[in-house]
């Protein structure tokens, strides 16, 4: 069993392969609408070409933010990555919906709960909730002394593989291809 203090993916080559596969699968999904009940236009994607480019850039930017010591930015980019996969999972499980409804105000925690209710992996749900707790503390309480930047570096390192694991579970569960 994986817990937040003992990350599952310590081998960086394995992690890099998983992330590359994950990026290809997400780009393929957005570009082609692989699920028979979903299409990119039906998901609310404004520009498929730009969406694919942004997704491909997301992981690189998160890694670069970490290297530069911008840990709140790292957490925010990783959250976006996980949120996209969670929204895809929820839509596929519900058979309807858009990735981002114009009036959608749900928090990341609420999106996690929605996905948990339709069968998302409980260990990953627990890890995402823990990550989100650290993230909200960093964003909303850093200035109040609830954490420090060294602790944020540790948190970012601890959860480095979580977005890829969320993507891997989503792809495997939904049968998405990674061409």
C-alpha positions in Angstrom: 0.0 0.0 0.0 1.2 3.4 -0.9 1.0 6.3 1.5 1.9 9.9 1.3 5.2 9.4 3.3 6.4 6.6 1.0 5.9 7.4 -2.7 5.3 4.4 -4.9 7.5 5.7 -7.8 11.0 6.2 -6.6 12.6 5.0 -9.8 12.8 8.2 -11.9 13.0 6.3 -15.2 9.8 4.5 -14.5 8.2 7.7 -13.5 9.4 9.4 -16.7 8.0 6.6 -18.8 4.7 6.8 -17.0 4.5 10.5 -17.5 5.3 10.3 -21.2 2.6 7.7 -21.7 0.2 9.8 -19.7 0.8 12.9 -21.7 0.3 11.0 -25.0 -2.9 9.4 -23.8 -4.3 12.8 -22.7 -3.3 14.5 -25.9 -4.8 11.6 -27.9 -8.0 11.7 -25.9 -8.5 15.4 -26.4 -7.6 15.3 -30.1 -9.7 12.3 -31.1 -12.5 11.9 -28.6 -11.7 8.2 -28.1 -14.6 7.3 -25.9 -17.7 6.6 -28.0 -19.9 8.7 -25.7 -17.5 11.6 -25.6 -16.1 14.0 -28.2 -13.7 16.9 -27.8 -16.4 19.4 -29.0 -18.9 17.9 -26.5 -16.4 18.2 -23.7 -16.3 22.0 -24.1 -12.8 22.2 -25.5 -12.4 25.5 -27.2 -9.4 24.7 -29.4 -8.2 21.1 -29.6 -4.8 22.2 -31.0 -4.2 24.6 -28.2 -5.5 22.2 -25.6 -3.2 19.5 -26.7 -0.2 21.9 -26.7 -1.1 23.1 -23.2 -1.4 19.6 -21.8 1.9 18.6 -23.3 3.5 21.7 -21.8 1.9 21.3 -18.3 4.2 18.6 -17.0 7.3 20.4 -18.3 6.2 23.7 -16.7 5.5 21.9 -13.3 9.0 20.3 -13.4 10.6 23.7 -14.3 8.7 25.5 -11.5 10.0 22.8 -9.1 13.6 23.2 -10.3 13.3 27.0 -9.9 11.9 26.6 -6.3 8.5 27.9 -7.2 6.6 25.3 -5.2 3.2 26.9 -5.0 3.3 27.1 -8.8 4.3 23.5 -9.0 1.4 22.5 -6.8 -1.0 24.5 -8.9 0.1 23.0 -12.2 0.0 19.5 -10.8 -3.5 20.1 -9.5 -4.6 21.2 -13.0 -3.2 18.0 -14.4 -5.0 15.8 -11.9 -8.2 17.8 -12.2 -8.4 17.3 -16.0 -8.1 13.5 -15.6 -10.7 13.5 -12.8 -13.1 15.5 -15.0 -12.5 13.0 -17.8 -13.2 10.1 -15.5 -16.4 11.7 -14.1 -17.7 12.5 -17.5 -17.0 9.0 -18.9 -18.6 7.3 -15.8 -21.6 9.6 -16.0 -21.8 9.3 -19.8 -22.5 13.0 -20.2 -21.2 16.5 -19.3 -18.5 18.9 -20.2 -15.0 19.2 -18.8 -15.6 22.7 -17.6 -19.1 24.0 -17.5 -19.2 27.8 -17.7 -20.7 28.2 -14.3 -18.8 25.3 -12.6 -17.5 26.5 -9.2 -16.7 23.2 -7.7 -13.4 23.0 -5.8 -10.8 20.3 -6.3 -11.9 18.6 -3.2 -15.5 18.5 -4.5 -14.3 17.0 -7.8 -12.3 14.4 -5.9 -15.5 13.5 -4.0 -17.5 13.3 -7.2 -15.0 10.9 -8.7 -14.9 8.8 -5.5 -18.7 8.4 -5.7 -18.4 6.9 -9.2 -15.6 4.5 -8.4 -12.2 6.3 -8.4 -9.4 4.4 -6.7 -9.6 5.0 -2.9 -5.8 5.1 -2.3 -5.5 7.7 -5.0 -8.4 9.6 -3.5 -6.7 9.6 -0.1 -3.4 10.8 -1.7 -5.1 13.6 -3.7 -7.0 14.8 -0.5 -3.7 14.9 1.4 -2.0 16.8 -1.5 -4.9 19.2 -1.6 -4.7 19.9 2.1 -1.0 20.8 1.7 -1.8 22.9 -1.4 -4.6 24.9 0.3 -2.4 25.4 3.4 0.4 26.7 1.1 -1.8 29.0 -0.9 -4.0 30.3 1.9 -1.9 30.1 5.1 1.7 30.5 4.0 1.7 34.1 4.9 0.3 33.3 8.3 3.2 31.0 9.1 1.3 27.6 8.7 4.1 26.3 6.6 7.5 27.3 5.1 9.0 27.0 1.7 11.3 24.1 2.6 8.2 22.1 3.7 6.6 22.9 0.3 9.6 21.5 -1.5 9.3 18.3 0.5 5.6 18.1 -0.3 6.2 18.7 -4.0 8.8 16.0 -4.1 6.6 13.6 -2.2 3.7 13.9 -4.7 5.7 14.2 -7.9 4.2 11.1 -9.5 0.6 11.6 -8.3 -0.7 13.4 -11.5 0.7 10.6 -13.6 -0.8 7.9 -11.4 -4.2 9.6 -11.6 -3.9 9.6 -15.4 -2.8 6.0 -15.4 -5.8 4.9 -13.3 -8.2 6.9 -15.5 -6.8 5.5 -18.7 -6.8 1.9 -17.5 -10.3 2.1 -16.0 -11.8 3.8 -19.1 -9.8 1.8 -21.6 -8.2 4.8 -23.2 -5.4 4.2 -25.7 -2.0 5.7 -25.6 -0.8 5.4 -29.3 
